[in-house]
């Protein structure tokens, strides 16, 4: 392990170039137009694992996109680490807001990343962070320092709900048996202060459709006499929050976990500068549920947000119509104890109930997942903390993330293993947004830190 820094520096350019080639493939799982690119990315991941020295790698077919599975068993009596990641990416839209093409990676120097950052869709979420594990594994093979068994499970549907992964895990429990699951699909506080994500929010994602007249109507001849589905939809959405930004769906908060004052005080110890937060987002003020501060609103409290809304005429110029239909995509981030299926049902019943008789409403559930909290007294957490402490010089801080990785709860249920979330991204990396990027420092630091997790996990497991 003493030579990991040297190995990273000697291979720095190759590591960066290999990631850039992977980022050039537009593996957008949400859009069938990219289907062949998603499959090509799976093949590229398989090849990278083989080149890194993994003894067995295979493409596992599923009802959807394939899963890349690899394993390197050196001694069945030793612990086994299962690495999870995903090779699919979010759609790049809106394209006109990118400063460089999303699938033509470029390295740019920024204020936060003076060593440069790779700008491309998927650079941080999750190709860059997934690929850190491939290169860390390569180092351990080349230096003959791999202290335990390792398995890789890299999927292609994380950005669309991981339906095929659930199917795969349930059918391959023995194949995937392990002592700990290691994921890098989260972030850390800063490049000076590492953190370990100990909690994830769940997710319920739905699409709503409001239908008025049987065709688009002339807004002069029919305006004021026929319900406008767009107007109705916006009023219905507005009613989902009260004046305190509290969600108004009956029963929505029934199972919400309320943290104690002591727990909230512990959370508040994490470094956070509200002025810098507002400056980074170019906003005058923050917004959210009354009674909670920013870092509580985006982590320990549930939310409801409109992710897209459309209807009527949106082309250039004017067209005076009352649309026949209006649509919206809505996501609800959930906290532990909230069941996403129950919340989806509560939303559906409520949304239909608040519609006026002048329109018809349809709610289509898309995907979701449960929230997750991992203990900080586990061997896996302690090993991760020791690894971060060694490479960053300071201990990691446990934090709860506002994001969702629905399959983490599934892993614990089916594989009976705890998950450790060792993220190296930053909140400013614009994941899911135009100009997504991943710092060169973060990428290389991840490769440097991950082998230490293996070392300390094995030592602490004895």
Secondary structure, DSSP 8 states (H G I E B T S, - for coil): -TTHHHHHHHTHHHHHHHHHHHHTS--BTT-GGGHHHHHHHHHHHHHHHHHHT-SEEEEE--SSS-EEEEEE-S-TTS-EEEEEEE--B-----GGG-SS-TTS-EEE--SS-TT-EEESTTTTTTHHHHHHHHHHHHHHHHTT---SEEEEEEES-GGGT-HHHHHHHHH-TTTT--SEEEE--SB-S-SSS-EEEEEE-EEEEEEEEEE-SSS-EEHHHHTTTS--HHHHHHHHHHTTB-TTS-B-STTTTTT-----HHHHHHHTTS---HHHHHHHHT-SS----TT--HHHHTTTS-EEEEEEEEES--SSS---EE-SEEEEEEEEEE-TT--HHHHHHHHHHHHHHTS-TTSEEEEEEEEEE--EE--TTSHHHHHHHHHHHHHHSS--EEEE-SS--THHHHHHHHH---EEE---B-GGG-TTSTT-EEEHHHHHHHHHHHHHHHHHHHHHH-
